Amino acid sequence: MSDIYGILGICLLSFLLISSFFRGRSKRRARHQAEPGSMGEIVGDMASRIASLQEEIFRLRSENEDLRGAQSMGAPPPHDFDEFMAEKMSNEFRERTRLETAMKIMGVTSPWTVGELKVAFRERVKIFHPDQGGTAQQFTELQAAYEELKPFSKPDGAATH
């Protein structure tokens, strides 16, 4: 990974040296741009190559940051990065599914406020409490759904749309 950065750095440094050489000769450069195979055409070609190298540097840096972030979260070494990302996406899917299931149990739609969640919980308790004809398992699931959704509730004064 560092070898790529070294190569890209050398290319960038070469471009900077060449461009500074031609910076003071703008009239000559403008005259040569019209001629095919001229120095202006070569500089233009180099500029486009440098732009693509800069994009590649940006992409590699962001990938490197992702890898470092993943490793700081306890990710396996980079050769297992694809497996790590697949597991992470699977965990995010499970989390979303868990929240959707809790929303169905509670009978709320997103976004909900703290007050709406409490009202929904009290209404469901009247239905699913073991003393009211529900089962202990239904009541336990209701309590778990309430606890699951509580951190994601908006404050009572928040506008819902």
URSULSUL-V191483 format. One record per residue. OMEGA is omega in degrees with one decimal (* if undefined). Layout:
[[OMEGA] [OMEGA]]
This chain:
[[-179.2] [176.9] [179.4] [178.5] [178.5] [179.3] [179.7] [177.3] [178.3] [178.2] [179.6] [177.9] [177.5] [179.0] [-179.3] [178.2] [-179.6] [-178.3] [178.1] [177.5] [-176.8] [-177.7] [-177.6] [-176.2] [-173.7] [-180.0] [-180.0] [179.2] [179.2] [179.8] [-177.0] [-177.8] [-178.3] [-177.1] [178.5] [179.1] [-177.0] [179.7] [179.0] [178.6] [179.0] [179.1] [177.9] [178.2] [178.6] [179.6] [179.0] [176.7] [179.0] [178.4] [179.2] [176.7] [178.6] [175.9] [178.9] [176.9] [179.6] [-179.9] [-179.5] [178.0] [179.9] [176.9] [178.3] [177.7] [177.6] [179.7] [180.0] [177.6] [179.5] [179.8] [179.0] [177.2] [177.6] [179.8] [176.3] [178.9] [-174.5] [-178.8] [176.0] [-174.0] [-179.9] [177.8] [179.0] [-178.8] [177.9] [178.6] [179.2] [178.9] [178.0] [177.7] [178.6] [177.9] [178.5] [178.9] [179.2] [180.0] [178.8] [179.2] [179.0] [178.0] [178.5] [178.1] [178.1] [179.7] [-177.9] [179.8] [178.1] [174.7] [-177.1] [-10.6] [-179.2] [178.6] [178.7] [-179.3] [178.5] [-179.8] [178.8] [179.1] [179.5] [179.9] [-178.7] [178.4] [-179.0] [178.4] [179.4] [-178.9] [-169.8] [179.1] [-178.9] [179.1] [-178.0] [176.4] [177.1] [177.7] [178.4] [179.8] [178.0] [-178.8] [177.9] [177.6] [177.9] [178.4] [179.6] [178.4] [178.7] [179.6] [179.7] [-174.7] [-175.9] [-179.1] [-176.8] [-178.5] [175.4] [175.9] [-175.4] [-177.8] [-176.6] [178.5] [175.3] [178.7] [*]]
